[in-house]
């Protein structure tokens, strides 16, 4: 994952992590142990609480206004977490890697061990949550009974939303596709109100992190799966 790396992309996973953050940020013993600044802790905790409150309001009334307020509060919370992580967690000598893991920050891997180029296809099944306007893709290695991603870092999903009256999009190498990467099944995406009733096209492939500067990024990508589609509800 890129800049959002250690922060879960799926909102429920993020909410679960936020619970741990708030518990530690308001814990005076943790503040003393790690040498955290009280004001910085309170500011970060307040941003997180603002988001969780806005999310609860949106879940009770999924209006466009509440959705916007939730998204804005979420962005502010993520920015506060990234800032606090950079100033008080990542390079804090009073914290262990185990401490950082509790907050979702994994130790930096400096081994650069090459991983194999994916050769398997992705099998995936689509489902729609009409109430939340969410499309879910449960994915796994083609031909495997296991739901494990095996030796692969994650799956890249390329999506394209078109009106029902339009023809299907071209192959996955066309620049019109949007790409997202998920490191664990399922892939989920919440669509905007103006996309409801349109058709989502999606294809997926396995990927591993590139190794070395100047390496062809396609050398870490597997073959694309068959394009599937579903109507966004």
Beta strands, then each sheet from edge to edge (+ up, - down):
strand 1: 122-129
strand 2: 134-141
strand 3: 154-162
strand 4: 178-182
strand 5: 187-190
strand 6: 199-207
strand 7: 228-231
sheet 1: 1+ 2- 5+
sheet 2: 4+ 3- 6+ 7-
end
